[in-house]
Amino acid sequence: MPRHLSHQSTAWSVLENCAERRRDEASQALEAHGSVKKMVRRSEKSAEPDKRKQLEFFELAARFRETTDAEEITRLGNELGRLIFHD
């Protein structure tokens, strides 16, 4: 094979390898981006129950503070205890 053709095919081979590496890097970046998006969604979903529990706690605490009925105080106190200690 003539020397100039050999050199061209080597350069072409290097160029193909470089392009392949770039494609692989782009694919890995897209996969990582997808994984990060999934983790964010999972994190947001797991935070939703915490927000609901927090809201429930504050509503119960407000009712507990406002009531003057002894039976209601006991019932709300028990509910607060179950909410806090997960019974």
Secondary structure, 3 states (H helix, E strand, C coil): CCHHHHHHHHHHHHHHHHHHHHHHHHHHHHHHHHHHHHHHHHHHHHHHHHHHHHHHHHHHHHHHHHCCCHHHHHHHHHHHHHHHHCC
